[in-house]
């Protein structure tokens, strides 16, 4: 891997591609045309592919800041000493996660796919693993507090949450639908 810093013009192209891709993915979902993104950014397709050899590499770059914030949010919630708040912390984190997974359209599907073993060596695969790990730590805490059933697996919970995101994208009011579905999900997760 080349660790030399980028030239100034290469850095500008890289940043312009991310900014343009963020807009295109928001407008057209994660399936937005990469050639259109390159054109809108004012660079050739070769420049786009030199920086981002795959759609997933570009999508990971676009989502990286959001993913980092989500992981930091999990750490903040895990630092709360009161175990009686463990279920609420898990719920807050899942709602934050889901709000991000619904925009751009298709992100929840991409994360489900990135959980597969064949993605392990990709940026999105590493991001999905980190998200699952953060969820696992929050889930474990809620389970130790006795609030959530012990047999719930973090990978299954992440897949179900992403499925809610996919379904929400197809409703007139995605946030309200997602919130209602998370409430139903938690009814099934709770002990007793």
C-alpha positions in Angstrom: 0.0 0.0 0.0 1.3 3.4 -1.0 1.6 5.6 2.1 2.9 8.7 0.5 0.8 11.8 0.9 -1.4 12.8 -2.1 -0.4 15.6 -4.4 -2.6 18.7 -3.9 -4.5 18.2 -7.2 -5.0 14.5 -6.4 -6.3 15.4 -2.9 -8.7 18.0 -4.5 -10.0 15.4 -6.9 -10.4 12.8 -4.1 -12.4 15.3 -2.0 -14.5 16.5 -5.0 -15.4 12.9 -5.8 -16.5 12.2 -2.2 -18.6 15.3 -2.1 -20.2 14.6 -5.5 -20.8 11.0 -4.7 -22.5 12.0 -1.4 -24.9 14.1 -3.4 -25.4 11.5 -6.1 -26.0 8.7 -3.6 -28.5 10.9 -1.7 -30.3 11.7 -4.9 -30.3 8.3 -6.6 -29.4 5.8 -3.9 -26.2 3.7 -3.6 -26.7 2.5 -7.2 -26.0 5.9 -8.6 -23.9 5.9 -11.8 -20.2 6.1 -11.1 -19.6 7.5 -14.6 -22.1 10.3 -13.8 -20.4 10.9 -10.5 -17.0 11.3 -12.2 -18.6 13.6 -14.8 -20.3 15.8 -12.2 -17.0 16.0 -10.3 -15.3 17.2 -13.4 -12.9 14.3 -13.6 -12.5 11.3 -15.9 -13.7 7.8 -15.0 -10.0 6.7 -14.7 -9.5 9.3 -12.0 -12.5 8.0 -10.1 -11.3 4.4 -10.3 -7.8 5.3 -9.4 -9.0 6.7 -6.1 -11.9 4.2 -5.7 -11.4 1.0 -7.5 -15.0 -0.2 -6.6 -18.4 1.3 -5.9 -18.0 -0.1 -2.4 -14.7 1.7 -1.8 -16.4 5.0 -2.8 -19.4 4.3 -0.7 -17.2 3.5 2.3 -15.4 6.8 1.8 -18.7 8.6 1.7 -20.0 6.9 4.9 -16.7 6.8 6.9 -17.4 9.9 8.9 -20.9 8.7 9.8 -19.6 5.3 10.7 -16.9 6.8 12.9 -19.5 8.9 14.7 -21.7 5.9 15.2 -18.9 3.9 16.8 -18.0 6.9 19.0 -21.6 7.1 20.0 -21.5 3.4 21.1 -18.4 4.1 23.2 -20.2 7.1 24.9 -23.3 5.0 25.7 -21.1 2.1 27.0 -19.3 4.6 29.3 -22.6 5.3 31.2 -22.2 3.5 34.5 -25.9 2.9 35.2 -26.8 -0.7 34.0 -30.5 0.1 34.4 -30.1 2.3 31.3 -28.5 -0.4 29.2 -31.7 -1.2 27.2 -32.4 2.4 26.6 -28.8 2.9 25.4 -29.2 0.0 23.0 -32.4 1.5 21.7 -30.9 4.9 21.2 -27.9 3.5 19.4 -30.1 1.3 17.1 -32.3 4.4 16.3 -29.2 6.4 15.5 -27.8 3.6 13.4 -31.0 3.1 11.5 -31.4 6.8 10.7 -28.0 6.7 9.1 -28.6 3.4 7.3 -31.7 4.7 5.5 -29.8 7.6 3.8 -28.7 7.3 1.2 -31.3 4.8 0.0 -29.7 1.3 -0.3 -27.2 1.7 2.6 -29.0 -0.8 4.8 -28.8 -3.4 1.9 -25.1 -2.7 1.4 -24.3 -3.2 5.1 -26.2 -6.5 5.1 -24.1 -7.6 2.1 -20.9 -6.3 3.7 -21.5 -8.6 6.7 -20.7 -11.6 4.4 -17.3 -13.4 4.7 -16.4 -12.5 1.1 -16.3 -8.8 2.2 -13.9 -9.3 5.1 -11.0 -7.6 3.4 -12.9 -4.6 2.2 -13.5 -1.2 3.8 -17.2 -1.8 4.0 -16.6 -5.3 5.4 -14.4 -3.8 8.1 -17.0 -1.1 8.8 -19.8 -3.7 9.0 -17.6 -5.8 11.4 -17.0 -2.7 13.6 -20.7 -1.8 13.6 -21.5 -5.4 14.6 -18.9 -5.3 17.4 -20.2 -2.0 18.8 -23.8 -3.4 18.7 -22.5 -6.6 20.3 -21.0 -4.7 23.2 -24.2 -2.7 23.7 -26.3 -5.8 23.4 -24.1 -7.7 25.9 -24.5 -4.9 28.4 -28.3 -5.0 28.1 -28.3 -8.8 28.4 -26.1 -8.6 31.5 -28.6 -6.1 33.0 -31.3 -8.6 32.4 -33.3 -6.4 30.1 -32.7 -8.3 26.8 -33.1 -12.0 26.2 -29.7 -13.9 26.4 -30.0 -15.8 23.1 -30.1 -12.7 20.9 -27.1 -12.6 18.6 -25.6 -9.2 17.5 -25.3 -10.3 13.9 -28.9 -11.4 13.8 -30.0 -8.1 15.5 -28.0 -6.1 13.0 -29.5 -7.9 10.0 -33.0 -7.4 11.4 -32.4 -3.7 12.0 -31.1 -3.4 8.5 -34.2 -5.2 7.2 -36.3 -2.6 9.0 -34.2 0.0 7.1 -34.8 -1.6 3.8 -38.5 -1.8 4.4 -38.6 1.8 5.7 -37.2 3.1 2.4 -40.3 1.9 0.7 -42.8 3.7 2.9 -44.2 7.3 2.7 -42.7 8.2 6.2 -39.5 6.2 6.7 -38.5 7.6 10.1 -42.0 6.9 11.6 -42.2 3.4 10.1 -38.6 2.6 11.4 -39.5 3.9 14.8 -42.6 1.8 15.0 -40.8 -1.3 13.8 -38.0 -0.8 16.3 -40.6 -0.6 19.1 -42.1 -4.0 17.9 -38.6 -5.5 17.7 -37.8 -4.4 21.2 -41.1 -6.0 22.4 -39.6 -9.3 21.1 -36.1 -8.7 22.5 -37.1 -8.0 26.1 -37.0 -10.6 28.8 -40.2 -11.5 30.5 
